[in-house]
Amino acid sequence: IPANAADNPFDLYNDGRQQYYSGELEKAADLFSKAAGEKGMDLGSDALYNLGNVHVKQAERLKDSNVDAAIQSLRMAESAYTESLDHRPGMDDAKHNLELTRRLLKQLEEQKKKQELQKNQKQQGGQGDTGSGKPEGDTAAAQQQKQQGAGQGPKDQGRSFDKQDAEKNMKDRLKDIEELKQRLMQAARQKGIDPEKEQDKPAGVIVGGSYKDW
């Protein structure tokens, strides 16, 4: 950090932005934290806002390798955005990012619970394996029965397949379906509904915000 930046919150803030865009998130977080000490100034709330952005970026880097650390970073981001809004309640970007952070935090917490559940199930499954090498119920009598039945092939069930009967049954079923269709269409017309005309469908509902979850 330049010597003149040590006492100047504006230089701390600008240096923090430079470090952020360079990918030096740890240095950016330290600079924004120091610049945020200027209470009662827009600079302080902006520094807190940018500090929240740094923590979200850190969480994005950690989410695949260290879920616990990513969750901790999001909690720090939530705190920074909240404090920024305490200084300047009308900051719409901070409100938006705070909502996003809480969504992402919930998502990672659910991911962690799912991973822990899968880990416990895997451990329980390993304990239930006896290691005998034989499937359950594979007794000597069953083995003998398998040997006796080997090479005999499938047994005839005593029922022949008649292709003409099958085709006749299929035609009868199609005829029944067509008659049912005609009766339903007639009933619809009696109620003033044209079954051959596509009915208007209700408009779909858009769920979620403009941002993307991880």
C-alpha positions in Angstrom: 0.0 0.0 0.0 1.4 3.4 -0.9 2.5 5.5 2.1 0.0 8.3 1.3 -2.8 5.7 1.3 -2.3 4.8 4.9 -4.2 7.9 6.2 -6.3 8.7 3.2 -9.6 6.7 2.9 -10.1 7.7 -0.7 -6.7 6.2 -1.7 -7.5 3.1 0.3 -10.8 2.8 -1.5 -9.3 3.3 -5.0 -6.4 0.9 -4.3 -9.0 -1.6 -3.1 -10.8 -1.4 -6.4 -7.6 -1.8 -8.3 -6.7 -5.0 -6.3 -10.2 -6.3 -6.8 -10.1 -6.0 -10.6 -6.6 -7.6 -10.5 -8.0 -10.6 -8.7 -6.1 -9.9 -5.4 -9.2 -10.4 -3.3 -7.4 -10.7 0.1 -5.6 -7.4 -0.4 -8.8 -5.8 -1.7 -10.7 -6.9 1.3 -8.1 -5.4 3.7 -8.2 -2.1 1.9 -12.0 -1.9 1.7 -12.2 -2.8 5.4 -9.9 0.1 6.3 -11.7 2.6 4.0 -15.0 1.5 5.5 -13.9 3.0 8.8 -15.0 6.4 7.6 -18.4 6.6 9.2 -21.0 9.1 8.1 -19.6 9.3 4.5 -20.9 7.7 1.3 -17.3 6.4 0.9 -17.8 4.2 3.9 -21.0 2.6 2.7 -19.4 2.2 -0.8 -16.4 0.5 0.7 -18.7 -1.9 2.7 -20.6 -2.6 -0.5 -17.4 -3.4 -2.3 -16.2 -5.5 0.6 -19.4 -7.6 0.3 -18.6 -8.1 -3.4 -15.1 -9.3 -2.5 -16.5 -11.9 -0.1 -19.0 -13.1 -2.7 -16.2 -13.5 -5.2 -14.2 -15.4 -2.7 -17.1 -17.7 -2.0 -17.5 -18.3 -5.7 -13.8 -19.5 -5.9 -14.2 -21.8 -2.8 -17.7 -23.3 -3.4 -16.4 -26.4 -5.3 -13.3 -27.1 -3.1 -14.3 -25.9 0.4 -18.0 -25.5 1.1 -17.5 -24.5 4.7 -15.1 -21.6 3.7 -17.5 -20.5 1.0 -20.4 -20.4 3.4 -18.3 -18.3 5.8 -17.4 -15.9 3.0 -21.1 -15.4 2.1 -22.0 -14.7 5.8 -19.3 -12.0 5.8 -20.7 -10.6 2.6 -24.2 -10.6 4.1 -22.8 -8.6 7.1 -21.0 -6.1 4.8 -24.1 -5.4 2.7 -26.3 -5.1 5.7 -23.9 -2.6 7.3 -23.7 -0.7 4.0 -27.5 -0.4 4.0 -27.5 0.8 7.6 -25.4 3.8 6.5 -27.3 4.4 3.2 -30.7 2.6 3.2 -31.6 3.7 -0.3 -28.7 1.8 -2.0 -30.6 -0.4 -4.4 -27.5 -2.4 -5.6 -26.7 -3.3 -2.0 -30.3 -4.5 -1.5 -30.1 -6.6 -4.7 -26.7 -8.2 -3.7 -27.9 -8.8 -0.2 -30.9 -10.8 -1.5 -28.6 -12.7 -3.9 -26.1 -13.5 -1.2 -28.8 -14.9 1.1 -30.1 -17.1 -1.8 -26.6 -18.4 -2.5 -26.0 -18.9 1.2 -29.1 -21.0 1.5 -28.1 -23.0 -1.6 -24.7 -23.8 -0.3 -26.0 -24.8 3.2 -28.4 -27.2 1.5 -25.6 -28.6 -0.6 -23.5 -29.2 2.5 -26.4 -31.0 4.2 -26.8 -33.2 1.2 -23.1 -34.0 1.1 -23.1 -34.9 4.8 -26.2 -37.1 4.3 -24.6 -39.0 1.4 -21.4 -39.4 3.4 -23.4 -40.9 6.3 -25.4 -43.2 4.1 -22.1 -44.4 2.4 -20.6 -45.2 5.8 -23.6 -47.1 7.0 -23.7 -49.1 3.8 -20.1 -50.0 4.3 -20.7 -51.2 7.8 -23.6 -53.5 6.6 -21.3 -55.4 4.2 -20.4 -58.7 5.8 -17.6 -59.4 3.3 -18.5 -63.1 3.0 -18.3 -62.8 -0.8 -21.7 -64.6 -1.2 -25.0 -63.0 -1.9 -27.6 -63.3 0.9 -29.7 -66.4 0.7 -27.2 -68.3 -1.6 -27.3 -71.6 0.3 -25.9 -74.9 -0.6 -29.3 -76.2 -1.6 -29.8 -73.2 -3.9 -26.4 -73.9 -5.5 -27.3 -77.5 -6.1 -30.7 -76.5 -7.6 -28.8 -74.1 -10.0 -26.5 -76.8 -11.0 -29.3 -79.3 -11.7 -31.2 -76.7 -13.8 -28.1 -75.7 -15.8 -28.4 -76.3 -19.5 -32.1 -77.1 -19.5 -33.1 -73.8 -21.0 -36.5 -72.0 -20.5 -39.6 -74.1 -20.0 -42.6 -74.0 -22.3 -45.5 -72.4 -20.5 -48.0 -74.4 -22.5 -49.5 -71.3 -24.2 -49.3 -70.7 -27.9 -49.3 -67.3 -29.6 -51.9 -66.7 -32.3 -51.0 -63.7 -34.5 -54.5 -63.4 -36.0 -56.1 -63.3 -32.5 -53.7 -60.6 -31.4 -54.4 -58.4 -34.5 -58.2 -58.8 -34.0 -58.0 -57.8 -30.4 -55.9 -54.7 -31.3 -58.5 -53.7 -34.0 -61.3 -54.1 -31.4 -59.5 -51.9 -28.9 -58.8 -49.2 -31.5 -62.4 -49.2 -32.5 -63.5 -48.8 -28.8 -61.1 -45.9 -28.4 -62.4 -44.1 -31.5 -66.0 -44.5 -30.3 -65.1 -43.1 -26.9 -63.4 -40.1 -28.6 -66.5 -39.4 -30.7 -68.8 -39.5 -27.6 -66.5 -37.1 -25.7 -66.3 -34.6 -28.7 -70.1 -34.7 -29.0 -70.5 -34.0 -25.3 -68.1 -31.0 -25.6 -70.0 -29.5 -28.5 -73.2 -29.7 -26.4 -71.5 -27.5 -23.8 -70.5 -25.0 -26.5 -66.9 -26.1 -26.7 -65.2 -26.7 -30.0 -62.8 -29.7 -29.3 -61.0 -29.2 -32.6 -60.1 -25.6 -31.7 -57.0 -25.0 -29.6 -58.1 -23.3 -26.3 -56.3 -20.3 -24.9 -53.7 -21.2 -22.3 -52.9 -19.0 -19.2 -49.7 -17.1 -19.4 -46.8 -18.8 -17.5 -45.3 -17.3 -14.3 -41.7 -16.3 -14.2 -40.1 -17.6 -11.0 -37.0 -16.1 -9.5 -35.0 -12.9 -10.1 -32.7 -11.8 -12.9 -29.6 -13.3 -11.4 -28.4 -16.9 -11.7 -27.7 -19.3 -8.8 -24.5 -21.3 -8.7 
